[in-house]
């Protein structure tokens, strides 16, 4: 009845193990389980019984008629098997009859009475494996009496102790230079063997300390005496000589490779060092070789004019390798700006920057309102001749207002500006093919309309400008051309106070446009000014 109770439970244990194994392992385990059932059946007709027991320090098997085959589970791969005989045995005879399945090199030792045999593996039992130790029938007692039946010790070894190795400080694959090496085991280990069996290459001097058990694991930490080297790969391995608390070797695992982060440095600033004519509202940035720690890098960043810090907001881009600075207000004209990153900036894993870095740039100069000598010519010349100078004069008037200044009744520009928008520039193609021809048409025909022969978009398309955003302002006056275009501009500029939605002023100030075609034509005292605002898409 002992056999009938023990085997079904054991069968379930091994079927569960079998289902978690590879195909080859399942076949082997199935054969082992089948063999076990066979042993149980044999036990029903013999005086030898079979029982399952929890793990213990040894397996004791007594010779018939009290003999029993003992089955254990979860056994240490280093634990010995002990068989106790009822009589003093012939040591040499027994040695010839002892077999281990699967085959394992064995060490046999006897007590002084030659009745107690201790069987240990020369190295260890294979982990997670069903083992059978058999003393075959025919082993002789000292008296010469042979054993009548096989004596077996059957056990399932537990899994080998596993280890995990990781740095205490890392981000992604980059390890910090101040990192220690944490080692965790899923069961207690022999401390003496760990001290001799931990290998690190390149070698590191340091101390190894037990941190206790957390979450069922035993934790150790190796703390280097000095900081790790940057941009270096360390190979960490545990030798086979490291044993768990039962004296069993650890599960075999490949060396772990830990690579430290690189020392960060500045790749470049934008605007680049030494550049001039930079837009007064330009976005500033600095690019690094590695992802950076935001707090320390932002603390080390500065942008200043002389000793005065520029106010703005910081943000990050491209996986924290680019620090971006957006100024709250536009800079002054012709202003020299210094950008810096201090030595306190560190990478995302705490590695200090190689060296502080600095760059400077200068903003665009203030656009001059030039007094251009007035020509006394009375014809209709255009382009680079007589009225081309008036076009340039008018461009300066527009840019004074557009960038935050005010054109006075005398034609000068007051106020320092400060509006964050780029100055307009003359597109000679639009001027020559769209704006001047239309100004001539209006002046010679005494017209003042946007729609003679089509709209401004039609005129742009006819000249080959087909992908754009556009707007048009017209000035229709008479008399001196300089005075005429100044009067038109003062009218446009005045719309900001009495008609903030006035189309001329809105067009003039619209940051969507970056260039203009300008045309001035004089005919019979009539002055026509055509401004075609434009930006290609």
C-alpha positions in Angstrom: 0.0 0.0 0.0 2.9 2.3 0.5 3.8 1.9 -3.1 0.3 2.6 -4.3 0.2 5.9 -2.4 3.6 7.2 -3.3 3.8 6.6 -7.1 0.8 8.6 -8.4 2.1 11.7 -6.6 5.6 11.2 -8.0 4.2 10.6 -11.4 2.4 14.0 -11.4 5.6 15.7 -10.3 7.6 14.3 -13.2 4.9 14.8 -15.8 4.9 18.5 -14.7 8.7 18.6 -15.1 8.4 16.7 -18.4 6.1 19.3 -20.0 8.5 22.1 -19.3 11.5 20.5 -21.0 12.8 20.2 -24.6 11.8 17.2 -26.7 15.0 15.3 -26.0 14.7 16.0 -22.3 11.0 15.0 -22.3 11.9 11.6 -23.9 14.7 11.0 -21.4 12.5 12.0 -18.5 9.6 9.9 -19.8 11.8 6.9 -19.8 12.9 7.7 -16.3 9.4 8.0 -15.1 8.5 4.8 -16.9 11.4 3.1 -15.1 10.2 4.5 -11.8 6.8 3.0 -12.4 8.4 -0.3 -13.2 10.3 -0.2 -9.9 7.0 0.4 -8.1 5.4 -2.6 -9.8 8.4 -4.7 -8.9 8.0 -3.5 -5.3 4.5 -4.9 -5.1 5.8 -8.5 -5.4 9.0 -8.0 -3.3 9.5 -7.1 0.3 11.3 -3.9 -0.9 9.1 -0.8 -0.8 9.4 2.6 -2.5 8.5 5.9 -0.8 8.8 9.6 -1.8 10.5 11.9 0.8 11.3 15.7 0.9 14.9 16.7 0.5 17.3 15.7 3.2 21.1 15.5 3.8 21.3 11.9 2.6 19.4 9.0 1.2 19.5 5.9 3.5 18.7 2.6 1.9 18.7 -0.5 4.1 19.2 -4.0 2.8 16.2 -6.5 2.6 14.0 -7.5 4.3 13.7 -3.9 5.5 15.2 -2.4 2.3 13.3 0.4 0.6 14.0 2.5 -2.5 13.8 6.1 -1.4 12.8 8.8 -4.0 13.6 12.5 -3.3 12.8 15.6 -5.3 14.5 19.1 -5.3 17.8 17.6 -4.2 21.0 19.6 -4.2 23.4 18.7 -7.1 26.2 18.3 -4.6 24.3 16.2 -1.9 25.7 12.7 -1.2 23.7 9.5 -1.3 24.1 7.2 1.7 23.2 3.5 1.6 23.2 1.5 4.9 23.6 -2.3 4.7 22.4 -4.8 7.3 25.8 -6.6 7.2 29.4 -5.6 6.9 30.1 -5.5 3.2 32.9 -6.5 0.9 34.0 -3.0 -0.3 35.6 -4.2 -3.6 32.5 -6.2 -4.5 30.1 -3.4 -3.9 32.3 -1.0 -5.9 31.8 -3.3 -8.9 28.1 -3.3 -8.5 27.4 0.5 -8.1 26.0 2.3 -11.2 24.8 5.8 -11.7 22.1 6.7 -14.3 22.8 9.0 -16.0 26.4 8.1 -15.9 28.2 10.2 -13.4 31.8 9.9 -12.1 31.4 8.8 -8.4 33.4 8.8 -5.2 32.6 6.0 -2.8 33.5 6.2 0.9 32.7 3.8 3.8 32.4 4.2 7.5 34.6 2.1 9.8 32.1 -0.7 10.0 31.8 -1.1 6.2 28.0 -1.0 6.5 27.5 2.6 5.6 28.3 3.6 2.0 28.4 7.3 1.0 28.3 8.1 -2.7 29.2 11.6 -3.9 29.6 12.9 -7.5 33.2 13.6 -8.5 32.0 17.1 -9.4 28.2 17.4 -9.1 25.0 15.7 -10.1 23.5 17.1 -13.3 20.9 19.7 -12.2 17.2 19.4 -13.0 17.8 15.7 -13.8 16.2 12.4 -12.6 19.1 10.2 -11.2 19.2 6.6 -10.1 22.0 5.0 -8.1 21.8 1.2 -8.2 23.7 -1.4 -6.3 23.1 -4.5 -8.4 22.1 -7.8 -6.9 25.1 -10.0 -6.2 27.1 -7.5 -4.2 28.9 -9.5 -1.5 28.8 -9.1 2.2 32.0 -9.7 4.1 30.7 -13.2 5.0 30.4 -13.9 1.3 26.5 -13.8 1.2 25.3 -12.0 -2.0 22.5 -9.4 -2.1 19.4 -11.0 -3.6 18.0 -7.9 -5.3 19.0 -4.5 -6.7 19.1 -1.7 -4.2 18.2 1.7 -5.6 18.4 5.4 -4.5 16.3 7.6 -6.8 16.2 11.4 -6.8 15.5 14.5 -8.9 18.0 17.3 -8.6 16.9 20.9 -8.3 18.0 23.5 -10.8 21.5 24.9 -10.6 21.8 28.3 -8.8 21.7 31.1 -11.3 23.4 34.5 -11.2 22.5 37.9 -12.6 25.1 40.7 -13.2 24.2 44.4 -13.9 25.6 47.9 -13.3 24.1 50.1 -10.6 24.0 53.1 -12.9 23.2 52.9 -16.6 20.9 54.4 -19.2 20.2 52.1 -22.2 23.5 50.4 -23.0 25.7 53.2 -21.4 27.1 52.5 -18.0 28.1 55.4 -15.7 31.7 55.8 -14.6 30.6 55.8 -11.0 28.7 52.5 -11.3 29.3 49.5 -9.1 28.6 45.9 -10.2 25.5 44.2 -8.6 25.4 40.4 -8.6 22.3 38.5 -7.5 21.9 34.8 -6.9 18.6 32.9 -6.7 19.8 31.1 -3.6 22.5 31.5 -1.0 26.1 31.0 -2.1 29.4 30.1 -0.4 31.1 33.6 0.1 34.6 32.2 0.1 34.2 30.8 -3.4 32.7 34.0 -4.7 35.7 36.1 -3.7 38.0 33.9 -5.7 35.7 33.2 -8.6 34.7 36.8 -9.7 36.7 37.8 -12.8 36.6 41.3 -14.4 38.6 42.3 -17.5 40.1 44.8 -17.7 40.9 44.2 -14.0 39.4 46.4 -11.4 40.5 46.7 -7.8 37.6 47.0 -5.4 35.6 45.5 -2.5 32.9 42.8 -2.6 30.1 43.0 0.0 27.0 41.0 0.7 23.8 43.1 0.6 21.4 40.6 2.1 18.4 38.9 0.5 15.6 40.8 -1.3 12.8 39.2 -3.3 14.1 35.7 -2.7 17.5 36.6 -4.1 20.9 36.9 -2.4 22.5 40.2 -3.5 26.2 41.2 -3.6 27.8 44.3 -4.8 31.4 44.9 -6.2 32.5 48.5 -5.7 35.5 49.6 -7.7 38.2 51.6 -5.8 38.3 54.2 -8.6 35.9 55.4 -11.3 35.5 53.2 -14.4 37.2 54.2 -17.6 35.0 56.0 -20.2 34.1 54.2 -23.5 35.4 50.9 -22.2 33.8 47.4 -22.2 34.3 45.3 -19.1 33.7 41.6 -19.2 32.4 40.1 -15.9 32.3 36.3 -15.4 31.8 33.9 -12.5 34.2 30.8 -12.5 32.9 27.3 -12.1 34.6 27.3 -8.7 31.8 29.5 -7.3 29.5 27.3 -5.3 26.1 27.7 -3.8 25.6 27.1 -0.1 25.1 23.4 -0.8 28.5 23.2 -2.5 27.0 22.8 -6.0 28.4 24.8 -8.9 26.4 27.6 -10.5 24.5 27.3 -13.8 26.9 28.0 -16.6 26.4 31.4 -18.1 28.3 33.5 -20.7 30.3 36.5 -19.4 28.4 39.8 -19.1 29.7 42.8 -21.0 29.2 46.3 -19.6 30.2 49.3 -21.7 30.7 52.6 -20.1 29.5 55.8 -21.7 31.7 58.2 -23.7 32.9 61.5 -22.3 30.6 64.1 -23.8 31.8 67.1 -25.8 30.2 69.8 -27.8 29.9 69.1 -31.6 28.8 72.6 -32.5 26.8 75.7 -31.6 24.2 77.2 -33.8 24.6 79.9 -35.0 28.2 78.8 -35.6 31.1 80.4 -33.8 32.1 83.7 -35.4 29.2 84.1 -37.8 27.6 87.5 -38.5 24.4 88.9 -39.9 22.3 86.5 -37.8 18.6 87.2 -37.5 17.8 89.0 -34.3 15.2 86.3 -33.3 17.3 83.3 -34.3 16.9 80.1 -32.3 20.1 79.1 -30.5 21.2 75.5 -29.9 24.2 73.4 -29.0 24.7 69.8 -30.1 26.6 67.2 -28.0 28.2 63.9 -28.9 26.1 61.9 -26.4 22.7 62.2 -24.7 23.0 64.7 -21.8 21.6 65.0 -18.3 19.0 67.8 -18.7 19.4 69.4 -15.2 23.2 69.8 -15.1 23.4 70.8 -18.8 20.7 73.4 -18.5 22.4 74.8 -15.4 25.7 75.0 -17.4 24.1 76.8 -20.4 24.2 80.5 -20.9 23.6 83.0 -23.6 24.5 86.6 -22.9 25.2 90.1 -24.3 28.2 91.3 -22.4 27.4 90.5 -18.7 23.7 90.5 -19.3 22.0 87.1 -19.6 19.5 86.7 -22.4 16.1 85.4 -21.2 14.4 82.6 -22.9 13.2 79.0 -22.7 15.1 75.7 -23.1 14.0 72.5 -24.7 15.6 69.3 -25.9 15.7 67.5 -29.3 17.1 64.4 -31.0 17.1 62.1 -27.9 18.6 64.7 -25.6 21.7 65.4 -27.8 20.6 68.9 -28.8 19.8 71.7 -26.3 17.6 74.4 -27.9 17.2 78.0 -26.6 14.3 80.2 -27.8 14.8 83.9 -26.8 11.9 85.7 -25.3 12.6 88.9 -27.2 14.5 89.8 -30.4 18.1 91.0 -29.9 19.3 94.4 -30.9 20.9 95.2 -34.2 24.6 94.5 -34.5 24.7 92.7 -31.2 27.4 90.3 -30.2 26.1 87.3 -28.4 28.2 84.7 -26.4 26.8 81.1 -25.9 28.5 78.8 -23.4 28.2 75.3 -21.8 30.0 75.0 -18.5 32.2 72.2 -17.2 29.4 71.1 -14.8 27.3 69.6 -17.7 27.2 65.8 -17.6 26.0 63.1 -19.9 22.8 61.2 -19.1 24.9 58.7 -17.1 26.8 61.4 -15.1 30.0 61.7 -17.1 31.4 65.3 -17.0 31.8 67.1 -20.3 35.4 67.0 -21.7 35.7 70.8 -21.4 33.6 74.0 -21.2 32.8 75.4 -24.7 32.0 78.9 -26.0 30.8 80.4 -29.3 29.9 83.9 -30.4 27.9 85.5 -33.2 26.7 88.9 -34.2 23.2 89.9 -35.3 22.3 91.8 -38.5 23.2 95.5 -38.5 20.4 98.0 -38.3 19.0 98.8 -41.8 19.9 102.3 -42.8 17.4 104.7 -44.2 19.6 106.2 -46.9 19.1 109.7 -48.3 19.4 109.0 -52.0 20.1 112.0 -54.3 17.0 112.9 -56.3 17.3 112.9 -60.0 15.9 115.7 -62.1 15.3 113.4 -65.0 11.7 113.5 -66.2 11.4 110.4 -68.3 10.1 107.0 -67.5 13.4 105.1 -66.9 13.3 102.1 -64.6 15.4 99.3 -63.2 18.9 100.5 -62.2 18.5 103.9 -63.7 16.6 106.9 -62.3 13.6 105.3 -60.6 15.6 102.3 -59.3 17.0 104.6 -56.6 13.4 105.4 -55.5 12.6 101.7 -55.2 15.6 101.2 -53.0 14.6 104.2 -50.9 11.1 102.8 -50.5 12.4 99.3 -49.5 14.2 101.0 -46.5 11.0 102.8 -45.5 9.1 99.5 -45.5 11.8 97.7 -43.4 11.9 100.5 -40.9 8.2 100.0 -40.1 8.2 96.2 -40.5 11.0 95.6 -37.9 9.4 97.8 -35.3 10.4 101.3 -36.1 8.4 104.3 -37.3 9.0 106.3 -40.5 8.6 110.1 -39.8 7.2 112.7 -42.1 10.7 113.6 -43.0 11.5 110.1 -44.2 13.8 109.2 -41.3 13.4 106.1 -39.2 12.8 106.5 -35.5 12.6 103.9 -32.7 15.2 101.1 -32.2 13.0 98.4 -33.7 12.8 95.1 -31.8 10.1 93.4 -33.8 10.9 89.7 -34.3 10.5 89.5 -38.1 13.0 89.4 -41.0 13.5 92.4 -43.2 12.2 92.2 -46.8 14.5 92.1 -49.8 14.0 92.9 -53.4 13.5 90.0 -55.8 14.8 91.4 -59.1 12.9 88.8 -61.1 9.5 89.8 -59.7 10.4 93.5 -60.0 11.5 93.3 -63.6 8.7 91.0 -64.8 5.7 91.8 -62.7 5.9 94.9 -60.5 7.6 97.5 -62.9 5.6 96.5 -66.0 2.4 96.9 -64.0 3.6 100.3 -62.5 4.2 101.5 -66.1 0.8 100.4 -67.2 -0.9 102.2 -64.3 1.1 105.4 -64.8 0.9 105.7 -68.5 -2.9 104.9 -68.5 -3.7 107.0 -65.5 -5.0 103.9 -63.6 -5.0 102.9 -59.9 -6.3 99.3 -59.6 -5.2 95.8 -58.7 -7.3 94.3 -61.5 -6.2 95.7 -64.9 -6.1 92.6 -67.1 -6.3 90.2 -64.1 -5.3 90.1 -60.5 -1.8 90.0 -59.0 -1.8 86.2 -58.9 -2.4 86.1 -62.6 0.5 88.5 -63.3 2.8 86.3 -61.1 1.8 83.1 -62.8 2.3 84.7 -66.2 5.9 85.5 -65.2 6.5 81.9 -64.1 5.8 82.2 -60.3 3.4 79.4 -59.7 3.9 78.2 -56.2 3.6 81.0 -53.7 1.8 83.1 -51.1 1.4 86.7 -52.3 -0.2 90.1 -51.6 0.0 93.5 -53.3 0.0 97.1 -52.2 -0.4 100.1 -54.6 0.5 103.8 -54.2 -1.1 106.2 -56.7 0.1 109.8 -56.3 1.7 112.6 -58.3 4.6 115.0 -58.1 8.1 114.3 -56.8 8.6 110.5 -56.8 10.4 110.4 -53.4 7.7 112.5 -51.8 5.0 110.4 -53.5 6.3 107.0 -52.2 6.9 108.5 -48.7 3.3 109.8 -48.6 2.0 106.4 -49.7 4.1 104.7 -47.0 2.9 107.1 -44.3 -0.6 106.3 -45.2 0.0 102.5 -45.0 1.8 102.9 -41.7 -1.0 105.0 -40.2 -3.5 102.1 -40.7 -2.1 100.5 -37.5 -3.8 103.2 -35.4 -7.0 103.9 -37.1 -7.6 100.6 -39.0 -5.6 97.7 -37.5 -7.1 95.4 -40.1 -6.2 97.7 -43.0 -4.9 95.6 -45.8 -1.8 97.7 -46.6 -0.4 97.6 -43.1 -1.3 93.9 -42.6 0.6 93.0 -45.8 3.6 95.2 -44.8 3.9 93.5 -41.4 3.1 89.9 -42.4 6.0 87.6 -41.5 4.7 85.1 -44.1 6.4 87.2 -46.8 10.2 87.4 -47.1 10.7 89.4 -50.3 9.1 91.9 -52.6 9.0 92.9 -56.2 9.1 96.7 -56.4 8.1 99.0 -59.3 8.1 102.8 -59.5 7.0 104.5 -62.7 6.5 108.2 -63.5 4.5 109.4 -66.4 3.1 112.9 -67.0 3.6 113.7 -63.3 1.8 110.6 -62.2 3.7 108.3 -59.8 2.7 104.7 -59.4 4.2 102.4 -56.8 3.6 98.7 -57.0 4.7 96.4 -54.1 4.2 92.6 -54.7 4.8 90.7 -51.4 5.9 87.1 -52.1 7.2 83.9 -50.6 7.7 80.7 -52.5 6.2 77.4 -51.1 
